[in-house]
């Protein structure tokens, strides 16, 4: 098959596909206009998140058999139109789930133990032990919203910490074990000390966490979001932190990740959020490790091979 790669990928993807007999065009600097112009010549597309895979583009993809998404999120892909056209979708959530899980644990431990604040103070000659007294994860109840690849990997990493794990997933049932308790949303809200979000961005999850929703938790809690920033906005986070509804937050994703395109309200609310010592940020890199960069390729190539076999050309 002829395969077009439109985003930066680990270099191993090309020989892996060529070994199976495919003809690969690697064009990470290609523009959307050029993609629309050329996509009709290809059987496969491998993407990250450069440009939306919407009807405008897919209508030009007359020969397309598959799209391979080098990541987990599918919110920029017109899944309904792909189904109409019989275009298969492969995605590589298994390739970066371990990275996401470890990042979430690391952020939570850093938040609990004031590691960023403590490091900054010691570098300035400030030796404040009491001001940096931390919390232990052991004995806490950790709630997980969403039990797909990422949520399950996070739960596995928690097992050695002596915590109770409660999981809510609206679309999965009968996944509970002796270590993971499957619960309804109300029970999770009643008992969680920590909530980690692992849901895709959909019309249902966009803006799901309103202030009222957060206030319906029975006790103040710490929040981890390595999923999608649009599930909770800056103002809601600030209001919840001001009210003590949230004790702190680990945020790998933001409602708007293009600082230069902030609205005036977003700019004001983000600056307030960024001034808080009980909020830890990272630039959407939870799933972006040196290891996952290569593992994603292996996951995608395996799916392509299983669906289409090896080319004879």
C-alpha positions as a LaTeX table, in Angstrom:
\begin{tabular}{lrrr}
\hline
Residue & $x$ (\AA) & $y$ (\AA) & $z$ (\AA) \\
\hline
Unk1 & 0.00 & 0.00 & 0.00 \\
Unk2 & 0.98 & 3.63 & $-0.41$ \\
Unk3 & 1.14 & 5.26 & 3.02 \\
Unk4 & 1.50 & 8.97 & 3.77 \\
Unk5 & 2.88 & 10.07 & 7.15 \\
Unk6 & 1.97 & 13.69 & 7.87 \\
Unk7 & 3.45 & 14.22 & 11.36 \\
Unk8 & 6.77 & 13.76 & 13.10 \\
Unk9 & 7.27 & 10.11 & 14.00 \\
Unk10 & 10.09 & 8.02 & 15.43 \\
Unk11 & 12.31 & 7.06 & 12.49 \\
Unk12 & 11.69 & 3.34 & 13.06 \\
Unk13 & 8.24 & 3.58 & 11.47 \\
Unk14 & 9.58 & 3.80 & 7.92 \\
Unk15 & 11.70 & 0.61 & 7.79 \\
Unk16 & 9.02 & $-1.28$ & 9.72 \\
Unk17 & 6.40 & $-0.43$ & 7.07 \\
Unk18 & 8.79 & $-0.89$ & 4.16 \\
Unk19 & 9.75 & $-4.33$ & 5.47 \\
Unk20 & 6.10 & $-5.30$ & 5.00 \\
Unk21 & 6.26 & $-4.11$ & 1.39 \\
Unk22 & 4.52 & $-0.76$ & 1.75 \\
Unk23 & 5.60 & 2.40 & $-0.04$ \\
Unk24 & 6.03 & 5.19 & 2.53 \\
Unk25 & 6.05 & 8.94 & 2.00 \\
Unk26 & 7.28 & 10.74 & 5.09 \\
Unk27 & 6.14 & 14.38 & 4.98 \\
Unk28 & 6.01 & 15.83 & 8.52 \\
Unk29 & 6.10 & 19.39 & 7.20 \\
Unk30 & 3.23 & 18.93 & 4.76 \\
Unk31 & 0.47 & 21.56 & 4.96 \\
Unk32 & $-3.24$ & 20.84 & 5.19 \\
Unk33 & $-3.73$ & 22.17 & 1.66 \\
Unk34 & $-1.09$ & 19.78 & 0.37 \\
Unk35 & $-2.64$ & 16.87 & 2.26 \\
Unk36 & $-6.04$ & 17.55 & 0.68 \\
Unk37 & $-4.38$ & 17.78 & $-2.74$ \\
Unk38 & $-2.40$ & 14.55 & $-2.39$ \\
Unk39 & $-4.45$ & 12.29 & $-0.11$ \\
Unk40 & $-6.37$ & 10.69 & $-2.98$ \\
Unk41 & $-3.16$ & 8.94 & $-4.07$ \\
Unk42 & $-2.74$ & 7.03 & $-0.81$ \\
Unk43 & $-4.15$ & 3.89 & 0.79 \\
Unk44 & $-3.12$ & 4.83 & 4.32 \\
Unk45 & $-2.55$ & 7.91 & 6.47 \\
Unk46 & $-0.52$ & 8.01 & 9.68 \\
Unk47 & $-1.20$ & 11.07 & 11.80 \\
Unk48 & $-0.74$ & 12.67 & 15.18 \\
Unk49 & $-2.79$ & 15.83 & 15.57 \\
Unk50 & $-1.57$ & 18.20 & 12.86 \\
Unk51 & $-4.94$ & 18.75 & 11.26 \\
Unk52 & $-8.54$ & 17.55 & 11.68 \\
Unk53 & $-9.52$ & 14.44 & 9.77 \\
Unk54 & $-12.89$ & 15.91 & 8.87 \\
Unk55 & $-15.28$ & 15.44 & 5.95 \\
Unk56 & $-13.57$ & 18.14 & 3.87 \\
Unk57 & $-10.32$ & 16.19 & 3.89 \\
Unk58 & $-11.69$ & 12.65 & 3.91 \\
Unk59 & $-13.90$ & 13.28 & 0.87 \\
Unk60 & $-10.67$ & 13.73 & $-1.11$ \\
Unk61 & $-9.28$ & 10.43 & 0.19 \\
Unk62 & $-10.91$ & 8.29 & $-2.48$ \\
Unk63 & $-8.54$ & 5.31 & $-2.05$ \\
Unk64 & $-8.02$ & 5.49 & 1.69 \\
Unk65 & $-8.22$ & 2.18 & 3.52 \\
Unk66 & $-7.02$ & 3.24 & 6.96 \\
Unk67 & $-5.92$ & 6.04 & 9.25 \\
Unk68 & $-3.33$ & 5.27 & 11.92 \\
Unk69 & $-3.44$ & 7.67 & 14.86 \\
Unk70 & $-0.12$ & 7.77 & 16.70 \\
Unk71 & $-1.72$ & 8.43 & 20.07 \\
Unk72 & $-4.95$ & 7.92 & 21.95 \\
Unk73 & $-7.26$ & 10.89 & 21.33 \\
Unk74 & $-9.76$ & 10.59 & 18.48 \\
Unk75 & $-11.62$ & 13.87 & 18.93 \\
Unk76 & $-10.26$ & 15.41 & 15.69 \\
Unk77 & $-11.36$ & 12.48 & 13.54 \\
Unk78 & $-14.79$ & 12.21 & 11.86 \\
Unk79 & $-15.45$ & 8.64 & 12.93 \\
Unk80 & $-18.95$ & 8.54 & 11.43 \\
Unk81 & $-17.74$ & 9.55 & 7.98 \\
Unk82 & $-14.91$ & 7.03 & 8.18 \\
Unk83 & $-17.45$ & 4.31 & 8.99 \\
Unk84 & $-19.58$ & 5.37 & 6.00 \\
Unk85 & $-16.57$ & 5.05 & 3.71 \\
Unk86 & $-15.33$ & 1.81 & 5.26 \\
Unk87 & $-12.04$ & 3.39 & 6.33 \\
Unk88 & $-10.44$ & 1.51 & 9.20 \\
Unk89 & $-9.04$ & 3.35 & 12.22 \\
Unk90 & $-6.00$ & 2.22 & 14.17 \\
Unk91 & $-4.78$ & 4.03 & 17.23 \\
Unk92 & $-1.87$ & 3.50 & 19.55 \\
Unk93 & $-3.19$ & 3.99 & 23.07 \\
Unk94 & $-1.35$ & 0.84 & 24.12 \\
Unk95 & 1.89 & 2.47 & 23.04 \\
Unk96 & 1.78 & 5.33 & 25.52 \\
Unk97 & $-0.45$ & 4.05 & 28.33 \\
Unk98 & 2.52 & 3.18 & 30.56 \\
Unk99 & 3.99 & 6.64 & 30.07 \\
Unk100 & 0.71 & 8.31 & 31.00 \\
Unk101 & 0.30 & 6.15 & 34.09 \\
Unk102 & 3.81 & 6.86 & 35.35 \\
Unk103 & 3.44 & 10.58 & 34.68 \\
Unk104 & 0.18 & 10.72 & 36.64 \\
Unk105 & 1.80 & 8.95 & 39.60 \\
Unk106 & 4.83 & 11.22 & 39.42 \\
Unk107 & 2.72 & 14.36 & 39.35 \\
Unk108 & 0.61 & 13.21 & 42.27 \\
Unk109 & 3.64 & 12.38 & 44.42 \\
Unk110 & 5.24 & 15.70 & 43.53 \\
Unk111 & 2.04 & 17.50 & 44.52 \\
Unk112 & 1.66 & 15.58 & 47.78 \\
Unk113 & 5.25 & 16.27 & 48.79 \\
Unk114 & 5.61 & 19.87 & 47.55 \\
Unk115 & 8.62 & 18.79 & 45.51 \\
Unk116 & 8.57 & 21.68 & 43.05 \\
Unk117 & 8.14 & 24.28 & 45.80 \\
Unk118 & 10.74 & 22.62 & 48.03 \\
Unk119 & 13.29 & 22.38 & 45.22 \\
Unk120 & 12.80 & 26.04 & 44.32 \\
Unk121 & 13.16 & 27.17 & 47.95 \\
Unk122 & 16.28 & 25.15 & 48.69 \\
Unk123 & 17.95 & 26.53 & 45.58 \\
Unk124 & 17.28 & 30.00 & 47.03 \\
Unk125 & 18.75 & 29.08 & 50.42 \\
Unk126 & 15.37 & 28.61 & 52.12 \\
Unk127 & 15.28 & 25.61 & 54.48 \\
Unk128 & 11.58 & 25.33 & 55.42 \\
Unk129 & 10.78 & 21.83 & 56.63 \\
Unk130 & 7.38 & 22.57 & 58.16 \\
Unk131 & 6.19 & 24.52 & 55.12 \\
Unk132 & 6.98 & 21.53 & 52.96 \\
Unk133 & 5.45 & 18.83 & 55.12 \\
Unk134 & 3.71 & 16.44 & 52.74 \\
Unk135 & 0.93 & 13.88 & 52.55 \\
Unk136 & 1.24 & 10.12 & 52.16 \\
Unk137 & $-0.55$ & 8.36 & 49.35 \\
Unk138 & $-0.90$ & 5.21 & 51.43 \\
Unk139 & $-4.35$ & 4.89 & 52.96 \\
Unk140 & $-6.03$ & 7.25 & 50.49 \\
Unk141 & $-8.95$ & 6.38 & 48.24 \\
Unk142 & $-8.14$ & 7.02 & 44.59 \\
Unk143 & $-10.97$ & 7.40 & 42.11 \\
Unk144 & $-10.42$ & 6.74 & 38.42 \\
Unk145 & $-12.85$ & 8.02 & 35.83 \\
Unk146 & $-12.53$ & 5.93 & 32.68 \\
Unk147 & $-11.05$ & 2.45 & 32.56 \\
Unk148 & $-9.60$ & 2.16 & 29.09 \\
Unk149 & $-5.91$ & 1.72 & 28.35 \\
Unk150 & $-4.83$ & 4.74 & 30.38 \\
Unk151 & $-7.11$ & 4.25 & 33.38 \\
Unk152 & $-6.22$ & 0.58 & 33.68 \\
Unk153 & $-2.48$ & 1.29 & 33.43 \\
Unk154 & $-2.79$ & 3.96 & 36.13 \\
Unk155 & $-4.64$ & 1.52 & 38.41 \\
Unk156 & $-1.85$ & $-1.02$ & 37.99 \\
Unk157 & 0.77 & 1.53 & 39.07 \\
Unk158 & $-1.23$ & 2.34 & 42.19 \\
Unk159 & $-1.28$ & $-1.20$ & 43.55 \\
Unk160 & 1.94 & $-0.95$ & 45.51 \\
Unk161 & 0.91 & 2.21 & 47.35 \\
Unk162 & $-1.61$ & 0.72 & 49.75 \\
Unk163 & $-4.58$ & 2.68 & 48.40 \\
Unk164 & $-8.20$ & 1.78 & 47.76 \\
Unk165 & $-8.98$ & 2.05 & 44.05 \\
Unk166 & $-12.50$ & 2.98 & 42.91 \\
Unk167 & $-13.23$ & 3.03 & 39.19 \\
Unk168 & $-16.18$ & 4.45 & 37.31 \\
Unk169 & $-16.65$ & 3.85 & 33.59 \\
Unk170 & $-20.02$ & 4.60 & 32.05 \\
Unk171 & $-19.40$ & 2.30 & 29.11 \\
Unk172 & $-17.75$ & $-0.72$ & 30.72 \\
Unk173 & $-19.06$ & $-3.27$ & 33.18 \\
Unk174 & $-17.78$ & $-6.27$ & 35.11 \\
Unk175 & $-14.14$ & $-5.21$ & 35.19 \\
Unk176 & $-13.80$ & $-5.14$ & 38.97 \\
Unk177 & $-11.19$ & $-7.32$ & 40.68 \\
Unk178 & $-9.97$ & $-7.91$ & 44.20 \\
Unk179 & $-7.75$ & $-4.82$ & 43.74 \\
Unk180 & $-10.03$ & $-2.56$ & 41.71 \\
Unk181 & $-13.59$ & $-1.81$ & 42.82 \\
Unk182 & $-16.07$ & $-1.03$ & 40.06 \\
Unk183 & $-18.44$ & 1.64 & 41.37 \\
Unk184 & $-21.18$ & 4.03 & 40.32 \\
Unk185 & $-20.27$ & 7.70 & 39.95 \\
Unk186 & $-22.03$ & 8.69 & 43.17 \\
Unk187 & $-20.00$ & 6.23 & 45.25 \\
Unk188 & $-16.75$ & 7.48 & 43.75 \\
Unk189 & $-17.75$ & 11.06 & 44.58 \\
Unk190 & $-18.62$ & 10.04 & 48.11 \\
Unk191 & $-15.28$ & 8.43 & 48.93 \\
Unk192 & $-12.47$ & 9.69 & 46.69 \\
Unk193 & $-9.49$ & 11.59 & 48.09 \\
Unk194 & $-7.97$ & 11.74 & 44.61 \\
Unk195 & $-9.64$ & 11.76 & 41.19 \\
Unk196 & $-7.70$ & 10.89 & 38.04 \\
Unk197 & $-9.45$ & 11.58 & 34.73 \\
Unk198 & $-8.95$ & 9.12 & 31.86 \\
Unk199 & $-11.78$ & 9.81 & 29.41 \\
Unk200 & $-11.73$ & 10.86 & 25.75 \\
Unk201 & $-13.00$ & 14.23 & 24.65 \\
Unk202 & $-16.57$ & 13.84 & 23.41 \\
Unk203 & $-19.65$ & 16.08 & 23.45 \\
Unk204 & $-20.56$ & 14.33 & 26.69 \\
Unk205 & $-17.23$ & 14.92 & 28.45 \\
Unk206 & $-16.51$ & 18.42 & 27.15 \\
Unk207 & $-17.09$ & 20.76 & 30.10 \\
Unk208 & $-18.34$ & 17.86 & 32.22 \\
Unk209 & $-16.61$ & 19.11 & 35.35 \\
Unk210 & $-18.58$ & 22.19 & 36.26 \\
Unk211 & $-18.20$ & 23.81 & 39.66 \\
Unk212 & $-21.48$ & 22.21 & 40.75 \\
Unk213 & $-20.19$ & 18.78 & 39.73 \\
Unk214 & $-17.00$ & 19.28 & 41.74 \\
Unk215 & $-18.96$ & 20.57 & 44.75 \\
Unk216 & $-21.02$ & 17.38 & 44.71 \\
Unk217 & $-17.97$ & 15.39 & 45.86 \\
Unk218 & $-18.37$ & 14.65 & 49.55 \\
Unk219 & $-14.92$ & 15.85 & 50.61 \\
Unk220 & $-12.10$ & 17.99 & 49.24 \\
Unk221 & $-9.90$ & 16.07 & 46.81 \\
Unk222 & $-6.85$ & 16.26 & 44.59 \\
Unk223 & $-7.39$ & 16.22 & 40.82 \\
Unk224 & $-5.21$ & 14.68 & 38.08 \\
Unk225 & $-5.95$ & 15.41 & 34.44 \\
Unk226 & $-3.79$ & 13.73 & 31.82 \\
Unk227 & $-6.73$ & 13.22 & 29.45 \\
Unk228 & $-8.17$ & 16.32 & 27.76 \\
Unk229 & $-8.12$ & 19.87 & 29.07 \\
Unk230 & $-11.53$ & 20.71 & 27.67 \\
Unk231 & $-13.27$ & 18.58 & 30.29 \\
Unk232 & $-12.69$ & 21.37 & 32.84 \\
Unk233 & $-11.95$ & 25.05 & 32.26 \\
Unk234 & $-9.57$ & 27.42 & 34.02 \\
Unk235 & $-12.28$ & 29.36 & 35.83 \\
Unk236 & $-13.86$ & 26.22 & 37.27 \\
Unk237 & $-10.46$ & 25.06 & 38.51 \\
Unk238 & $-9.78$ & 28.42 & 40.15 \\
Unk239 & $-13.22$ & 28.62 & 41.75 \\
Unk240 & $-12.92$ & 25.08 & 43.11 \\
Unk241 & $-9.45$ & 25.77 & 44.49 \\
Unk242 & $-10.61$ & 29.05 & 46.06 \\
Unk243 & $-13.52$ & 27.28 & 47.76 \\
Unk244 & $-11.36$ & 24.41 & 48.99 \\
Unk245 & $-13.35$ & 21.93 & 46.91 \\
Unk246 & $-10.06$ & 20.99 & 45.27 \\
Unk247 & $-6.95$ & 20.55 & 47.41 \\
Unk248 & $-4.64$ & 20.72 & 44.40 \\
Unk249 & $-4.31$ & 19.68 & 40.78 \\
Unk250 & $-1.90$ & 17.94 & 38.42 \\
Unk251 & $-2.58$ & 19.25 & 34.91 \\
Unk252 & $-0.86$ & 17.83 & 31.85 \\
Unk253 & $-3.58$ & 19.26 & 29.60 \\
Unk254 & $-5.34$ & 22.63 & 29.41 \\
Unk255 & $-8.63$ & 23.85 & 27.99 \\
Unk256 & $-6.57$ & 25.90 & 25.51 \\
Unk257 & $-2.99$ & 24.80 & 24.89 \\
Unk258 & $-2.13$ & 27.66 & 22.53 \\
Unk259 & $-1.12$ & 30.48 & 24.86 \\
Unk260 & $-1.11$ & 33.03 & 22.05 \\
Unk261 & $-4.78$ & 32.25 & 21.36 \\
Unk262 & $-6.09$ & 32.69 & 24.91 \\
Unk263 & $-9.18$ & 34.81 & 25.26 \\
Unk264 & $-8.85$ & 37.67 & 27.75 \\
Unk265 & $-10.75$ & 35.61 & 30.33 \\
Unk266 & $-8.59$ & 32.55 & 29.73 \\
Unk267 & $-5.43$ & 34.65 & 30.12 \\
Unk268 & $-6.62$ & 36.11 & 33.41 \\
Unk269 & $-7.76$ & 32.75 & 34.81 \\
Unk270 & $-4.63$ & 30.92 & 33.67 \\
Unk271 & $-2.37$ & 33.50 & 35.30 \\
Unk272 & $-4.28$ & 33.02 & 38.53 \\
Unk273 & $-4.00$ & 29.26 & 38.22 \\
Unk274 & $-0.28$ & 29.50 & 37.46 \\
Unk275 & 0.35 & 31.51 & 40.63 \\
Unk276 & $-0.80$ & 28.65 & 42.84 \\
Unk277 & 1.67 & 26.42 & 44.62 \\
Unk278 & $-0.77$ & 23.53 & 44.76 \\
Unk279 & $-1.06$ & 23.20 & 40.97 \\
Unk280 & 1.51 & 21.35 & 38.87 \\
Unk281 & 1.63 & 21.77 & 35.09 \\
Unk282 & 3.27 & 19.89 & 32.25 \\
Unk283 & 2.91 & 20.59 & 28.49 \\
Unk284 & 0.79 & 17.62 & 27.36 \\
Unk285 & 3.72 & 15.24 & 27.62 \\
Unk286 & 2.34 & 12.51 & 29.87 \\
Unk287 & 2.34 & 10.01 & 27.02 \\
Unk288 & 5.39 & 11.48 & 25.30 \\
Unk289 & 8.44 & 9.57 & 26.48 \\
Unk290 & 11.44 & 8.34 & 24.51 \\
Unk291 & 10.12 & 4.80 & 24.99 \\
Unk292 & 6.51 & 5.50 & 24.01 \\
Unk293 & 7.65 & 7.38 & 20.90 \\
Unk294 & 8.98 & 4.08 & 19.54 \\
Unk295 & 6.36 & 1.77 & 21.10 \\
Unk296 & 3.60 & 3.68 & 19.31 \\
Unk297 & 5.14 & 2.68 & 15.97 \\
Unk298 & 5.17 & $-1.00$ & 16.91 \\
Unk299 & 1.52 & $-0.87$ & 17.98 \\
Unk300 & 0.41 & 0.80 & 14.75 \\
Unk301 & 2.43 & $-1.44$ & 12.43 \\
Unk302 & 1.11 & $-4.54$ & 14.19 \\
Unk303 & $-2.48$ & $-3.37$ & 13.66 \\
Unk304 & $-1.86$ & $-2.59$ & 9.98 \\
Unk305 & $-0.23$ & $-5.97$ & 9.49 \\
Unk306 & $-3.07$ & $-7.83$ & 11.20 \\
Unk307 & $-5.68$ & $-6.02$ & 9.11 \\
Unk308 & $-4.01$ & $-6.16$ & 5.69 \\
Unk309 & $-1.16$ & $-8.64$ & 5.94 \\
Unk310 & 2.16 & $-8.06$ & 4.24 \\
Unk311 & 2.15 & $-6.53$ & 0.80 \\
Unk312 & 3.46 & $-8.64$ & $-2.08$ \\
Unk313 & 4.77 & $-5.62$ & $-3.93$ \\
\hline
\end{tabular}
